[in-house]
Amino acid sequence: MLQQVLAVYGLQMSELDVKSFGSGLINNTWKVSRYNSDEAYILQRINHQVFKSPENIAYNTRLIGNYLAEHHPDYLFVRTMNTRSGDDIHFVEGEGYFRLVPFVKDSHTVDVVQTPGQAYEAARQFGRFTFLLKDFPVEKLKVTIPDFHNLTLRYNQFLQAVQNGNVSRIKESAAEIQWLKEQDYIVKRFDAMKHNPDFRLRVTHHDTKISNVLFNSNDKGLCVIDLDTVMPGYFISDAGDMMRTCLPPVSEEEKDFSKIHVRNEYYKAIVEGYTAGMENELSEAEKSGFFDAGCYLIYMQALRFLADYLNDDAYYGSKYPGHNYIRACNQVVLLKKMLEKENILRSMQ
């Protein structure tokens, strides 16, 4: 199958070393290297169970690439390569959609943030990406995952799961359900933000884990990658998702909740990095919204994990009994730790 895909790009399997690459959970990824050469590529199969219209991803990437090439030609934008017939995405019956991009020489990604400096660099790159596209007509972008970061919808889905889900699991989760309901003021803040004209709809990445930033050999950020979820959105999505994934020293999979805490120096790095990347583009209201951004995304993920658990793991699946319940509790603990530090963290904005 890979031989067939690579052939449409004019690449011969006999001349290539092809290996699985990266730690992404959604798409399949391979690094394709030429023998006796430093030329290399990244081949990806887009998960069309998650992205229902992969051609929309190609469309968005094409528009953004063209805009950056015209207005910011010095920006390192990793453009999708065309097939021999001129297509920037290739469909194989029964296998799905594929794309090929050049591998950036002397670059690397980071799976788990190790230092506040890395967090700063990543946040600066996500902010810079949105800043450079501040004059791009955001309404031209297609939505690749509808309602991806719609907290209001996620809260309503959670309430539906509480009403109609697995009865025994609802009983088991009673304490978490009650606590999450008591935090519904976070949804009200989110709704108010969306109706505040000082919060501008922007070109937003929506998946700001640190592995979606390329670093150079000195751990300085080069650019953002993996633009599948680039859509119209608010800065809270990018800043908030960075906080959710970078503030604690452990991931959402951690079962020992005593290890979960909010690292102040990482919060400061994300705020300063994102603000630096956005230069003077953020409004005063947006600048004051960093803490709320973190709460929105952590709360939303707790709701989603618990709703899925109550719905018998229909969306995320489960690798062991109670997997999504553990994930939900993990995010509940993280949100509690965040709220405990509200005054301290807000003072860093």
C-alpha positions as CSV (number, residue, x, y, z in Angstrom):
1,M,0.0,0.0,0.0
2,L,2.8,2.5,0.9
3,Q,4.6,1.6,-2.3
4,Q,1.5,2.6,-4.2
5,V,1.1,5.9,-2.4
6,L,4.8,6.9,-2.7
7,A,4.8,6.1,-6.4
8,V,2.2,8.9,-7.1
9,Y,4.8,11.3,-5.6
10,G,7.5,9.9,-8.0
11,L,9.2,8.0,-5.2
12,Q,10.4,4.4,-5.6
13,M,10.2,2.1,-2.6
14,S,13.5,0.4,-3.4
15,E,15.3,3.7,-2.9
16,L,13.7,4.5,0.4
17,D,13.9,3.6,4.1
18,V,10.3,3.8,5.5
19,K,9.8,3.7,9.3
20,S,6.9,4.5,11.7
21,F,7.4,7.9,13.2
22,G,6.2,10.0,16.1
23,S,3.7,9.5,18.9
24,G,0.5,10.9,17.4
25,L,-2.7,9.1,18.3
26,I,-4.9,10.2,15.4
27,N,-3.1,9.8,12.2
28,N,-0.6,7.1,11.0
29,T,2.8,8.7,10.3
30,W,6.0,7.4,8.6
31,K,9.4,9.0,8.0
32,V,10.5,8.3,4.5
33,S,14.3,8.7,3.9
34,R,16.3,8.3,0.8
35,Y,19.3,5.9,1.0
36,N,22.7,7.6,0.7
37,S,21.1,11.0,1.0
38,D,19.9,13.4,3.8
39,E,16.6,14.0,1.9
40,A,13.6,12.9,3.8
41,Y,9.8,13.2,4.0
42,I,6.9,12.7,6.4
43,L,4.0,10.6,5.1
44,Q,0.7,10.6,6.9
45,R,-2.6,8.8,6.5
46,I,-5.4,11.1,7.8
47,N,-7.8,9.5,10.1
48,H,-11.1,10.0,8.3
49,Q,-13.1,8.6,11.3
50,V,-12.1,11.8,13.1
51,F,-11.8,14.1,10.2
52,K,-14.9,13.4,8.1
53,S,-13.7,15.6,5.2
54,P,-9.9,15.4,4.8
55,E,-10.1,17.5,1.7
56,N,-11.1,20.4,3.9
57,I,-7.8,20.0,5.7
58,A,-6.0,20.2,2.4
59,Y,-8.0,23.2,1.4
60,N,-7.2,25.1,4.6
61,T,-3.6,24.3,4.4
62,R,-3.4,25.4,0.8
63,L,-5.0,28.7,1.5
64,I,-2.8,29.4,4.6
65,G,0.3,28.4,2.8
66,N,-0.4,30.7,-0.2
67,Y,-1.2,33.6,2.2
68,L,2.0,33.1,4.2
69,A,4.1,32.8,1.0
70,E,2.7,36.1,-0.2
71,H,2.7,38.1,3.0
72,H,5.3,36.4,5.2
73,P,7.7,34.6,2.9
74,D,10.4,34.3,5.6
75,Y,8.1,32.2,7.8
76,L,9.0,28.5,7.8
77,F,5.8,26.9,6.7
78,V,6.0,23.1,6.0
79,R,3.9,22.9,2.8
80,T,2.2,19.7,1.6
81,M,3.9,18.3,-1.5
82,N,2.0,17.7,-4.7
83,T,1.6,14.3,-6.4
84,R,2.8,14.0,-10.0
85,S,-0.8,14.9,-11.1
86,G,-0.7,18.1,-9.0
87,D,-2.9,17.0,-6.0
88,D,-1.9,17.9,-2.5
89,I,-3.8,15.0,-1.0
90,H,-4.1,11.4,-2.4
91,F,-7.0,9.0,-1.9
92,V,-6.6,5.2,-2.0
93,E,-9.7,3.2,-2.1
94,G,-10.1,1.1,1.1
95,E,-7.1,2.8,2.7
96,G,-8.0,6.5,3.0
97,Y,-6.3,9.9,2.4
98,F,-2.6,10.5,2.4
99,R,-0.3,13.5,2.3
100,L,3.5,14.0,2.0
101,V,5.5,16.9,3.5
102,P,9.3,17.5,3.5
103,F,11.2,16.6,6.7
104,V,12.8,19.8,8.0
105,K,16.5,19.1,8.3
106,D,18.1,19.5,11.8
107,S,14.7,19.8,13.5
108,H,13.1,17.8,16.2
109,T,9.9,17.6,18.2
110,V,9.3,17.2,21.9
111,D,6.8,14.7,23.2
112,V,6.7,15.8,26.8
113,V,7.7,19.3,27.9
114,Q,10.8,19.3,30.0
115,T,11.5,22.9,30.8
116,P,9.7,26.3,31.1
117,G,11.9,27.4,28.2
118,Q,10.4,24.8,25.9
119,A,6.9,25.8,27.0
120,Y,7.8,29.4,26.3
121,E,9.1,28.6,22.8
122,A,6.1,26.4,22.0
123,A,3.6,29.1,23.2
124,R,5.5,31.8,21.2
125,Q,5.2,29.7,18.0
126,F,1.5,29.1,18.4
127,G,1.0,32.8,19.1
128,R,3.2,33.8,16.2
129,F,1.3,31.6,13.8
130,T,-2.0,33.3,14.7
131,F,-0.4,36.7,14.7
132,L,1.0,36.3,11.1
133,L,-2.5,35.4,10.0
134,K,-4.3,38.3,11.8
135,D,-5.3,39.8,8.5
136,F,-6.2,36.5,6.8
137,P,-10.0,36.3,6.0
138,V,-10.8,33.7,8.7
139,E,-14.3,33.1,7.3
140,K,-12.7,31.4,4.3
141,L,-11.5,28.5,6.4
142,K,-13.5,25.3,6.5
143,V,-14.4,23.7,9.8
144,T,-12.6,20.4,10.0
145,I,-14.2,19.2,13.3
146,P,-17.5,20.9,14.1
147,D,-17.9,22.1,17.7
148,F,-14.4,20.8,18.6
149,H,-13.9,23.3,21.5
150,N,-17.6,24.2,22.1
151,L,-17.7,24.0,25.9
152,T,-21.5,24.8,25.9
153,L,-22.2,21.8,23.7
154,R,-19.8,19.5,25.7
155,Y,-21.6,20.5,28.9
156,N,-25.0,19.7,27.4
157,Q,-23.7,16.3,26.2
158,F,-22.4,15.7,29.7
159,L,-25.9,16.4,31.2
160,Q,-27.4,14.1,28.6
161,A,-25.0,11.3,29.6
162,V,-26.0,11.8,33.3
163,Q,-29.6,11.6,32.3
164,N,-29.4,8.6,29.9
165,G,-26.2,6.8,30.6
166,N,-25.2,3.6,32.3
167,V,-27.0,3.6,35.7
168,S,-24.3,1.9,37.7
169,R,-21.6,4.1,36.3
170,I,-23.7,7.2,37.1
171,K,-24.0,6.0,40.7
172,E,-20.3,5.3,40.9
173,S,-19.5,8.8,39.6
174,A,-21.9,10.7,41.7
175,A,-19.3,12.8,43.5
176,E,-17.6,13.9,40.3
177,I,-20.9,14.5,38.6
178,Q,-22.0,16.8,41.4
179,W,-18.8,18.7,41.5
180,L,-18.7,19.3,37.8
181,K,-22.3,20.5,37.8
182,E,-21.3,23.0,40.6
183,Q,-18.6,24.5,38.2
184,D,-21.1,25.3,35.5
185,Y,-20.2,29.0,36.0
186,I,-17.2,28.2,33.8
187,V,-19.7,27.5,30.9
188,K,-21.4,30.8,31.6
189,R,-18.0,32.6,31.4
190,F,-17.3,30.8,28.1
191,D,-20.7,31.9,26.7
192,A,-20.0,35.5,27.8
193,M,-16.6,35.5,26.2
194,K,-18.0,34.3,22.8
195,H,-20.4,37.3,22.8
196,N,-17.7,39.8,23.8
197,P,-16.5,41.7,20.7
198,D,-13.1,42.1,22.4
199,F,-12.5,38.4,21.9
200,R,-11.8,38.2,18.2
201,L,-12.4,35.2,16.0
202,R,-8.9,34.2,14.7
203,V,-7.1,31.5,12.7
204,T,-6.5,29.1,15.6
205,H,-4.5,25.8,15.7
206,H,-6.7,24.0,18.2
207,D,-4.2,21.2,19.1
208,T,-1.4,22.9,20.9
209,K,0.4,20.0,22.5
210,I,4.2,20.6,22.4
211,S,4.8,17.9,19.9
212,N,3.1,20.1,17.3
213,V,6.1,22.5,17.3
214,L,9.4,22.0,15.5
215,F,12.5,22.9,17.5
216,N,16.1,23.5,16.3
217,S,19.2,22.0,17.8
218,N,19.2,24.8,20.5
219,D,15.6,24.0,21.5
220,K,14.4,27.2,19.9
221,G,11.0,27.0,18.2
222,L,11.0,27.0,14.4
223,C,7.3,26.7,13.4
224,V,4.1,24.9,14.2
225,I,3.1,21.7,12.3
226,D,0.1,19.4,12.0
227,L,-2.6,21.8,10.8
228,D,-5.5,19.4,10.7
229,T,-7.5,21.3,13.3
230,V,-6.7,24.8,12.1
231,M,-10.1,26.5,12.0
232,P,-11.7,29.8,13.1
233,G,-11.5,30.0,16.9
234,Y,-10.5,32.0,19.9
235,F,-7.1,32.4,21.4
236,I,-8.4,30.6,24.6
237,S,-8.3,27.3,22.6
238,D,-4.6,27.4,22.0
239,A,-3.5,29.0,25.2
240,G,-5.9,26.8,27.2
241,D,-4.8,23.5,25.6
242,M,-1.2,24.3,26.2
243,M,-2.0,24.9,29.9
244,R,-3.9,21.7,30.2
245,T,-1.1,19.6,28.7
246,C,2.0,21.5,30.1
247,L,1.1,22.7,33.6
248,P,1.0,19.4,35.3
249,P,4.1,17.2,35.4
250,V,2.1,14.1,34.4
251,S,-0.4,13.4,31.6
252,E,-4.2,12.8,31.7
253,E,-3.4,9.1,31.9
254,E,-1.8,9.3,35.4
255,K,-3.6,7.2,38.0
256,D,-1.7,8.5,41.0
257,F,-3.5,11.8,41.5
258,S,-1.0,12.9,44.2
259,K,1.4,13.6,41.3
260,I,-0.9,16.2,39.8
261,H,-0.1,19.8,40.5
262,V,0.1,23.1,38.6
263,R,3.6,24.4,38.0
264,N,3.6,28.2,38.3
265,E,6.7,28.7,36.2
266,Y,5.2,26.8,33.3
267,Y,2.0,29.0,33.5
268,K,4.2,32.1,33.4
269,A,6.2,30.7,30.4
270,I,3.0,30.0,28.4
271,V,1.5,33.4,29.1
272,E,4.7,35.3,28.3
273,G,5.5,33.1,25.2
274,Y,2.0,33.4,23.7
275,T,1.9,37.1,24.4
276,A,5.3,37.6,22.8
277,G,4.2,35.6,19.7
278,M,1.1,37.7,19.3
279,E,3.1,40.9,19.8
280,N,0.5,43.7,20.4
281,E,-2.5,41.9,18.8
282,L,-4.3,40.7,22.0
283,S,-6.9,42.9,23.4
284,E,-6.9,43.8,27.1
285,A,-9.9,41.5,27.6
286,E,-8.0,38.6,25.9
287,K,-4.8,39.3,28.0
288,S,-6.9,39.0,31.2
289,G,-8.4,35.7,29.9
290,F,-5.4,33.3,30.2
291,F,-6.5,31.8,33.5
292,D,-10.0,31.3,32.2
293,A,-8.6,29.7,29.1
294,G,-6.9,27.0,31.1
295,C,-10.1,26.4,33.1
296,Y,-12.2,26.1,29.9
297,L,-10.0,23.4,28.4
298,I,-9.4,21.3,31.5
299,Y,-13.1,21.5,32.5
300,M,-14.2,20.5,28.9
301,Q,-11.9,17.5,28.9
302,A,-13.1,16.4,32.3
303,L,-16.7,16.6,31.0
304,R,-15.9,14.7,27.8
305,F,-14.1,11.9,29.6
306,L,-16.8,11.4,32.2
307,A,-19.6,11.6,29.6
308,D,-17.9,9.0,27.6
309,Y,-17.5,6.8,30.7
310,L,-21.2,7.1,31.4
311,N,-22.0,6.3,27.7
312,D,-20.0,3.0,28.0
313,D,-16.8,4.4,26.4
314,A,-18.4,4.9,23.0
315,Y,-16.1,7.6,21.8
316,Y,-12.6,7.3,23.4
317,G,-12.6,3.6,24.0
318,S,-11.1,2.0,27.1
319,K,-7.8,0.2,27.5
320,Y,-8.8,-1.1,31.0
321,P,-11.9,-1.1,33.2
322,G,-12.7,2.4,34.3
323,H,-10.1,4.0,32.0
324,N,-12.2,7.1,31.1
325,Y,-13.4,7.5,34.7
326,I,-9.7,7.7,35.8
327,R,-9.0,10.2,33.0
328,A,-12.0,12.3,34.1
329,C,-10.9,12.2,37.8
330,N,-7.4,13.2,36.7
331,Q,-8.8,16.3,35.0
332,V,-11.0,17.1,37.9
333,V,-8.0,17.1,40.2
334,L,-6.1,19.3,37.8
335,L,-8.9,21.8,37.6
336,K,-9.2,21.9,41.4
337,K,-5.5,22.5,41.6
338,M,-5.9,25.3,39.1
339,L,-8.7,26.9,41.0
340,E,-6.8,26.8,44.2
341,K,-4.1,29.0,42.6
342,E,-6.4,31.4,40.9
343,N,-5.1,34.6,42.6
344,I,-1.5,33.6,42.1
345,L,-1.9,32.7,38.5
346,R,-4.0,35.7,37.5
347,S,-1.3,37.9,39.0
348,M,1.1,36.5,36.3
349,Q,-1.0,37.7,33.4
